[in-house]
Amino acid sequence: MGPAPPPPTPRLDPYAALTAVLTDRAAPGPRPEPARVPDPAPAAPRQRALVVAAAGGGLVLLVAAAAVVVPRGRARRWRPPGRG
């Protein structure tokens, strides 16, 4: 014979948990302290991060434009287009 099957897994009945009427009323517990709302975050670090990100994005665009323009200029030996 093989090992015994595991006992049945207990099941949670959410409907019964929410609709059960408790007969033993416990005394109300101590009132919790009101939640403390933290002060708003300072805007300086966010502004600094946005400036750094914008500068990095501008640098990427500048390098991408140079990657397109420089090879075309070299192919024409740096002369303007349309002149033969």
Phi and psi in radians as a Rosetta constraint file:
Dihedral C 1 N 2 CA 2 C 2 CIRCULARHARMONIC -1.543 0.35
Dihedral N 2 CA 2 C 2 N 3 CIRCULARHARMONIC -3.120 0.35
Dihedral C 2 N 3 CA 3 C 3 CIRCULARHARMONIC -1.158 0.35
Dihedral N 3 CA 3 C 3 N 4 CIRCULARHARMONIC 2.721 0.35
Dihedral C 3 N 4 CA 4 C 4 CIRCULARHARMONIC -1.242 0.35
Dihedral N 4 CA 4 C 4 N 5 CIRCULARHARMONIC 2.529 0.35
Dihedral C 4 N 5 CA 5 C 5 CIRCULARHARMONIC -1.158 0.35
Dihedral N 5 CA 5 C 5 N 6 CIRCULARHARMONIC 2.649 0.35
Dihedral C 5 N 6 CA 6 C 6 CIRCULARHARMONIC -1.162 0.35
Dihedral N 6 CA 6 C 6 N 7 CIRCULARHARMONIC 2.677 0.35
Dihedral C 6 N 7 CA 7 C 7 CIRCULARHARMONIC -1.104 0.35
Dihedral N 7 CA 7 C 7 N 8 CIRCULARHARMONIC 2.746 0.35
Dihedral C 7 N 8 CA 8 C 8 CIRCULARHARMONIC -1.074 0.35
Dihedral N 8 CA 8 C 8 N 9 CIRCULARHARMONIC 2.473 0.35
Dihedral C 8 N 9 CA 9 C 9 CIRCULARHARMONIC -1.289 0.35
Dihedral N 9 CA 9 C 9 N 10 CIRCULARHARMONIC 2.293 0.35
Dihedral C 9 N 10 CA 10 C 10 CIRCULARHARMONIC -1.128 0.35
Dihedral N 10 CA 10 C 10 N 11 CIRCULARHARMONIC 2.491 0.35
Dihedral C 10 N 11 CA 11 C 11 CIRCULARHARMONIC -1.953 0.35
Dihedral N 11 CA 11 C 11 N 12 CIRCULARHARMONIC 2.542 0.35
Dihedral C 11 N 12 CA 12 C 12 CIRCULARHARMONIC -1.732 0.35
Dihedral N 12 CA 12 C 12 N 13 CIRCULARHARMONIC 2.248 0.35
Dihedral C 12 N 13 CA 13 C 13 CIRCULARHARMONIC -1.834 0.35
Dihedral N 13 CA 13 C 13 N 14 CIRCULARHARMONIC 1.712 0.35
Dihedral C 13 N 14 CA 14 C 14 CIRCULARHARMONIC -1.127 0.35
Dihedral N 14 CA 14 C 14 N 15 CIRCULARHARMONIC -0.581 0.35
Dihedral C 14 N 15 CA 15 C 15 CIRCULARHARMONIC -1.133 0.35
Dihedral N 15 CA 15 C 15 N 16 CIRCULARHARMONIC -0.791 0.35
Dihedral C 15 N 16 CA 16 C 16 CIRCULARHARMONIC -1.168 0.35
Dihedral N 16 CA 16 C 16 N 17 CIRCULARHARMONIC -0.602 0.35
Dihedral C 16 N 17 CA 17 C 17 CIRCULARHARMONIC -1.147 0.35
Dihedral N 17 CA 17 C 17 N 18 CIRCULARHARMONIC -0.597 0.35
Dihedral C 17 N 18 CA 18 C 18 CIRCULARHARMONIC -1.546 0.35
Dihedral N 18 CA 18 C 18 N 19 CIRCULARHARMONIC -0.399 0.35
Dihedral C 18 N 19 CA 19 C 19 CIRCULARHARMONIC -1.847 0.35
Dihedral N 19 CA 19 C 19 N 20 CIRCULARHARMONIC -0.046 0.35
Dihedral C 19 N 20 CA 20 C 20 CIRCULARHARMONIC -1.178 0.35
Dihedral N 20 CA 20 C 20 N 21 CIRCULARHARMONIC 2.426 0.35
Dihedral C 20 N 21 CA 21 C 21 CIRCULARHARMONIC -1.777 0.35
Dihedral N 21 CA 21 C 21 N 22 CIRCULARHARMONIC 2.094 0.35
Dihedral C 21 N 22 CA 22 C 22 CIRCULARHARMONIC -1.506 0.35
Dihedral N 22 CA 22 C 22 N 23 CIRCULARHARMONIC 2.356 0.35
Dihedral C 22 N 23 CA 23 C 23 CIRCULARHARMONIC -1.601 0.35
Dihedral N 23 CA 23 C 23 N 24 CIRCULARHARMONIC -0.548 0.35
Dihedral C 23 N 24 CA 24 C 24 CIRCULARHARMONIC -1.541 0.35
Dihedral N 24 CA 24 C 24 N 25 CIRCULARHARMONIC 1.995 0.35
Dihedral C 24 N 25 CA 25 C 25 CIRCULARHARMONIC -1.631 0.35
Dihedral N 25 CA 25 C 25 N 26 CIRCULARHARMONIC 2.153 0.35
Dihedral C 25 N 26 CA 26 C 26 CIRCULARHARMONIC -1.552 0.35
Dihedral N 26 CA 26 C 26 N 27 CIRCULARHARMONIC 2.701 0.35
Dihedral C 26 N 27 CA 27 C 27 CIRCULARHARMONIC -1.159 0.35
Dihedral N 27 CA 27 C 27 N 28 CIRCULARHARMONIC 2.518 0.35
Dihedral C 27 N 28 CA 28 C 28 CIRCULARHARMONIC -1.103 0.35
Dihedral N 28 CA 28 C 28 N 29 CIRCULARHARMONIC 2.442 0.35
Dihedral C 28 N 29 CA 29 C 29 CIRCULARHARMONIC -1.378 0.35
Dihedral N 29 CA 29 C 29 N 30 CIRCULARHARMONIC 3.105 0.35
Dihedral C 29 N 30 CA 30 C 30 CIRCULARHARMONIC -1.132 0.35
Dihedral N 30 CA 30 C 30 N 31 CIRCULARHARMONIC 2.563 0.35
Dihedral C 30 N 31 CA 31 C 31 CIRCULARHARMONIC -1.286 0.35
Dihedral N 31 CA 31 C 31 N 32 CIRCULARHARMONIC 2.329 0.35
Dihedral C 31 N 32 CA 32 C 32 CIRCULARHARMONIC -1.243 0.35
Dihedral N 32 CA 32 C 32 N 33 CIRCULARHARMONIC 2.687 0.35
Dihedral C 32 N 33 CA 33 C 33 CIRCULARHARMONIC -1.195 0.35
Dihedral N 33 CA 33 C 33 N 34 CIRCULARHARMONIC 2.578 0.35
Dihedral C 33 N 34 CA 34 C 34 CIRCULARHARMONIC -1.104 0.35
Dihedral N 34 CA 34 C 34 N 35 CIRCULARHARMONIC 2.572 0.35
Dihedral C 34 N 35 CA 35 C 35 CIRCULARHARMONIC -1.192 0.35
Dihedral N 35 CA 35 C 35 N 36 CIRCULARHARMONIC 2.449 0.35
Dihedral C 35 N 36 CA 36 C 36 CIRCULARHARMONIC -1.698 0.35
Dihedral N 36 CA 36 C 36 N 37 CIRCULARHARMONIC 2.124 0.35
Dihedral C 36 N 37 CA 37 C 37 CIRCULARHARMONIC -1.479 0.35
Dihedral N 37 CA 37 C 37 N 38 CIRCULARHARMONIC 2.184 0.35
Dihedral C 37 N 38 CA 38 C 38 CIRCULARHARMONIC -1.202 0.35
Dihedral N 38 CA 38 C 38 N 39 CIRCULARHARMONIC 2.722 0.35
Dihedral C 38 N 39 CA 39 C 39 CIRCULARHARMONIC -1.118 0.35
Dihedral N 39 CA 39 C 39 N 40 CIRCULARHARMONIC 2.638 0.35
Dihedral C 39 N 40 CA 40 C 40 CIRCULARHARMONIC -1.098 0.35
Dihedral N 40 CA 40 C 40 N 41 CIRCULARHARMONIC 2.590 0.35
Dihedral C 40 N 41 CA 41 C 41 CIRCULARHARMONIC -1.204 0.35
Dihedral N 41 CA 41 C 41 N 42 CIRCULARHARMONIC 2.535 0.35
Dihedral C 41 N 42 CA 42 C 42 CIRCULARHARMONIC -1.178 0.35
Dihedral N 42 CA 42 C 42 N 43 CIRCULARHARMONIC 2.601 0.35
Dihedral C 42 N 43 CA 43 C 43 CIRCULARHARMONIC -1.502 0.35
Dihedral N 43 CA 43 C 43 N 44 CIRCULARHARMONIC -0.284 0.35
Dihedral C 43 N 44 CA 44 C 44 CIRCULARHARMONIC -1.043 0.35
Dihedral N 44 CA 44 C 44 N 45 CIRCULARHARMONIC -0.843 0.35
Dihedral C 44 N 45 CA 45 C 45 CIRCULARHARMONIC -1.098 0.35
Dihedral N 45 CA 45 C 45 N 46 CIRCULARHARMONIC -0.629 0.35
Dihedral C 45 N 46 CA 46 C 46 CIRCULARHARMONIC -1.158 0.35
Dihedral N 46 CA 46 C 46 N 47 CIRCULARHARMONIC -0.763 0.35
Dihedral C 46 N 47 CA 47 C 47 CIRCULARHARMONIC -1.094 0.35
Dihedral N 47 CA 47 C 47 N 48 CIRCULARHARMONIC -0.727 0.35
Dihedral C 47 N 48 CA 48 C 48 CIRCULARHARMONIC -1.097 0.35
Dihedral N 48 CA 48 C 48 N 49 CIRCULARHARMONIC -0.734 0.35
Dihedral C 48 N 49 CA 49 C 49 CIRCULARHARMONIC -1.137 0.35
Dihedral N 49 CA 49 C 49 N 50 CIRCULARHARMONIC -0.674 0.35
Dihedral C 49 N 50 CA 50 C 50 CIRCULARHARMONIC -1.156 0.35
Dihedral N 50 CA 50 C 50 N 51 CIRCULARHARMONIC -0.662 0.35
Dihedral C 50 N 51 CA 51 C 51 CIRCULARHARMONIC -1.152 0.35
Dihedral N 51 CA 51 C 51 N 52 CIRCULARHARMONIC -0.768 0.35
Dihedral C 51 N 52 CA 52 C 52 CIRCULARHARMONIC -1.115 0.35
Dihedral N 52 CA 52 C 52 N 53 CIRCULARHARMONIC -0.729 0.35
Dihedral C 52 N 53 CA 53 C 53 CIRCULARHARMONIC -1.142 0.35
Dihedral N 53 CA 53 C 53 N 54 CIRCULARHARMONIC -0.709 0.35
Dihedral C 53 N 54 CA 54 C 54 CIRCULARHARMONIC -1.149 0.35
Dihedral N 54 CA 54 C 54 N 55 CIRCULARHARMONIC -0.713 0.35
Dihedral C 54 N 55 CA 55 C 55 CIRCULARHARMONIC -1.129 0.35
Dihedral N 55 CA 55 C 55 N 56 CIRCULARHARMONIC -0.724 0.35
Dihedral C 55 N 56 CA 56 C 56 CIRCULARHARMONIC -1.130 0.35
Dihedral N 56 CA 56 C 56 N 57 CIRCULARHARMONIC -0.713 0.35
Dihedral C 56 N 57 CA 57 C 57 CIRCULARHARMONIC -1.126 0.35
Dihedral N 57 CA 57 C 57 N 58 CIRCULARHARMONIC -0.713 0.35
Dihedral C 57 N 58 CA 58 C 58 CIRCULARHARMONIC -1.104 0.35
Dihedral N 58 CA 58 C 58 N 59 CIRCULARHARMONIC -0.692 0.35
Dihedral C 58 N 59 CA 59 C 59 CIRCULARHARMONIC -1.129 0.35
Dihedral N 59 CA 59 C 59 N 60 CIRCULARHARMONIC -0.706 0.35
Dihedral C 59 N 60 CA 60 C 60 CIRCULARHARMONIC -1.091 0.35
Dihedral N 60 CA 60 C 60 N 61 CIRCULARHARMONIC -0.766 0.35
Dihedral C 60 N 61 CA 61 C 61 CIRCULARHARMONIC -1.109 0.35
Dihedral N 61 CA 61 C 61 N 62 CIRCULARHARMONIC -0.686 0.35
Dihedral C 61 N 62 CA 62 C 62 CIRCULARHARMONIC -1.124 0.35
Dihedral N 62 CA 62 C 62 N 63 CIRCULARHARMONIC -0.753 0.35
Dihedral C 62 N 63 CA 63 C 63 CIRCULARHARMONIC -1.157 0.35
Dihedral N 63 CA 63 C 63 N 64 CIRCULARHARMONIC -0.694 0.35
Dihedral C 63 N 64 CA 64 C 64 CIRCULARHARMONIC -1.125 0.35
Dihedral N 64 CA 64 C 64 N 65 CIRCULARHARMONIC -0.724 0.35
Dihedral C 64 N 65 CA 65 C 65 CIRCULARHARMONIC -1.134 0.35
Dihedral N 65 CA 65 C 65 N 66 CIRCULARHARMONIC -0.714 0.35
Dihedral C 65 N 66 CA 66 C 66 CIRCULARHARMONIC -1.140 0.35
Dihedral N 66 CA 66 C 66 N 67 CIRCULARHARMONIC -0.598 0.35
Dihedral C 66 N 67 CA 67 C 67 CIRCULARHARMONIC -1.157 0.35
Dihedral N 67 CA 67 C 67 N 68 CIRCULARHARMONIC -0.440 0.35
Dihedral C 67 N 68 CA 68 C 68 CIRCULARHARMONIC -1.541 0.35
Dihedral N 68 CA 68 C 68 N 69 CIRCULARHARMONIC -0.735 0.35
Dihedral C 68 N 69 CA 69 C 69 CIRCULARHARMONIC -1.350 0.35
Dihedral N 69 CA 69 C 69 N 70 CIRCULARHARMONIC -0.746 0.35
Dihedral C 69 N 70 CA 70 C 70 CIRCULARHARMONIC -1.065 0.35
Dihedral N 70 CA 70 C 70 N 71 CIRCULARHARMONIC -0.826 0.35
Dihedral C 70 N 71 CA 71 C 71 CIRCULARHARMONIC -1.097 0.35
Dihedral N 71 CA 71 C 71 N 72 CIRCULARHARMONIC -0.605 0.35
Dihedral C 71 N 72 CA 72 C 72 CIRCULARHARMONIC -1.186 0.35
Dihedral N 72 CA 72 C 72 N 73 CIRCULARHARMONIC -0.687 0.35
Dihedral C 72 N 73 CA 73 C 73 CIRCULARHARMONIC -1.148 0.35
Dihedral N 73 CA 73 C 73 N 74 CIRCULARHARMONIC -0.702 0.35
Dihedral C 73 N 74 CA 74 C 74 CIRCULARHARMONIC -1.126 0.35
Dihedral N 74 CA 74 C 74 N 75 CIRCULARHARMONIC -0.671 0.35
Dihedral C 74 N 75 CA 75 C 75 CIRCULARHARMONIC -1.127 0.35
Dihedral N 75 CA 75 C 75 N 76 CIRCULARHARMONIC -0.562 0.35
Dihedral C 75 N 76 CA 76 C 76 CIRCULARHARMONIC -1.643 0.35
Dihedral N 76 CA 76 C 76 N 77 CIRCULARHARMONIC 0.118 0.35
Dihedral C 76 N 77 CA 77 C 77 CIRCULARHARMONIC 0.989 0.35
Dihedral N 77 CA 77 C 77 N 78 CIRCULARHARMONIC 0.673 0.35
Dihedral C 77 N 78 CA 78 C 78 CIRCULARHARMONIC 1.120 0.35
Dihedral N 78 CA 78 C 78 N 79 CIRCULARHARMONIC 0.405 0.35
Dihedral C 78 N 79 CA 79 C 79 CIRCULARHARMONIC -1.678 0.35
Dihedral N 79 CA 79 C 79 N 80 CIRCULARHARMONIC 2.628 0.35
Dihedral C 79 N 80 CA 80 C 80 CIRCULARHARMONIC -1.150 0.35
Dihedral N 80 CA 80 C 80 N 81 CIRCULARHARMONIC 2.657 0.35
Dihedral C 80 N 81 CA 81 C 81 CIRCULARHARMONIC -1.214 0.35
Dihedral N 81 CA 81 C 81 N 82 CIRCULARHARMONIC 2.689 0.35
Dihedral C 81 N 82 CA 82 C 82 CIRCULARHARMONIC 1.633 0.35
Dihedral N 82 CA 82 C 82 N 83 CIRCULARHARMONIC -0.143 0.35
Dihedral C 82 N 83 CA 83 C 83 CIRCULARHARMONIC -1.878 0.35
Dihedral N 83 CA 83 C 83 N 84 CIRCULARHARMONIC 2.207 0.35
